[in-house]
Amino acid sequence: MKIAILGYGVEGKSVERYFSKRDDVEIEIFDHITKDSVKELDLDGFDMVFRTPSLHPLFKDNWTSITRYFLEHCPAPIVGVTGTKGKGTTCSFVAAILTALGKKTHFVGNVGIPALDVLDDVSPDDVVVYEMSSYQLWDCERSPHIAVVLRIEPDHLDVHDGFDDYVGAKSNIVRHQTADDYCVYYKDNLTSVKVSELSKGKRFSYPYEVSERLDEILSHIQIPGAHNRENAEAAILVSACYFHMDVNEFIDKYGDKIAEGIETFLGLPHHIEFVRELNGIKYYDDSFAATYPALEVAVKAFPEDKLVLIAGGKDRGLDLSGARAVIQNAPNLLKTVLIGETKHILANGVSEDRYEFAETLDEALAKANDIARELGGTIVILSPGAPSFDMFKNFKERGEIFQKLVKEL
């Protein structure tokens, strides 16, 4: 069997590891492939062509991806989670709850563990929690047993052919479900609702009515922000679906275990991650926030604090009016230090006393720290609301550099 790997990143290397264990497989790697250059390759002689997630699929018979292959070969039920933000946190809550309830759980996807790395270890009695991006879902012809559709906002439009293509890719998480499957969706987002309506499975929405018992369970959340209460609600609903139970019955029966699971999750790296406290100021790394709705979520996560925000990054041509509104009007935001390609776009129309410019992250942190000390700020947070590629290799490098700078203060 001949296999072509298009792109030698995290998933491409996982494909190589998985199939190189077989004696009957011949692998050829094509790195640095683009949407245009791939058309020049002769790939018809390969039995399978694995694309890197961000490479637009050509929808040929021999094309596939890690996600597509995993959905076709995984022996265990899969909980798939998609949305513009909150995927990793919701997956983490689901995995924590199911683990607390005694299930062997495999957490894969954008969290950093490629699905093929665990496929051989998955048994039918296990459960897989899969964080699924639009890129991973793009060409999928199967859907997970439980699909979770979080809030969907415009994103990745520099790769997708418009918002409809982006939503269409995400819709594959429910498009191929059957009447035996489940769909959990965010009811306060019109796009999420429309995607959920494509499911042939049993549909359940969140947020839902919070009982006194549920409120007590949610009090065990260890990470800030009202949005994380919603993510936890979604995870509890998902877990109830897994056990084929009404959510209230599930809470009444397993409330202590649910709380125990929720309490074990301390947050994901670079997702409103606490770094340190110094001289009464707390520093948070939210470098994963690559869209302006994520920036808004970060600011709203601390309604009782006085914030200094560091924002800005790669310009992808998106509408940033929402971010400008936050910078101008958020009542708990003292000032924003703007960096990157989007800094002048974000400042356009905003009062000059609401922002300052910086050329580097080091300079931005220094300015933010001075502003917090001068104006009585209690939190300095990096929540860029934009990708990192104009100044850094990726969001992880941006966050790691920020944390290093903070620890050197």
Secondary structure, DSSP 8 states (H G I E B T S, - for coil): -EEEEE--SHHHHHHHHHHTT-TT-EEEEE-S--TTGGGGS--TT-SEEEE-TTS-----TTEE-HHHHHHHH--S-EEEEESSS-HHHHHHHHHHHHHHTT--EEEEETTS--GGGTGGG--TTSEEEEE--HHHHTT-SS--SEEEE-------TTTSSSHHHHHHHHHHHHHT--TT-EEEEETT-HHHHHHHTT--SEEEEES----HHHHHHHTT--S--HHHHHHHHHHHHHHHHHTT--HHHHHHHHHHHHHHHHHH----TTSSEEEEEETTEEEEE-TT--SHHHHHHHHHT-TTS-EEEEE-----S---HHHHHHHHH-TTEEEEEE-STTHHHHHTTS-GGGEEE-SSHHHHHHHHHHHHHHHT--EEEE--SS-STTTSSSHHHHHHHHHHHHHT-
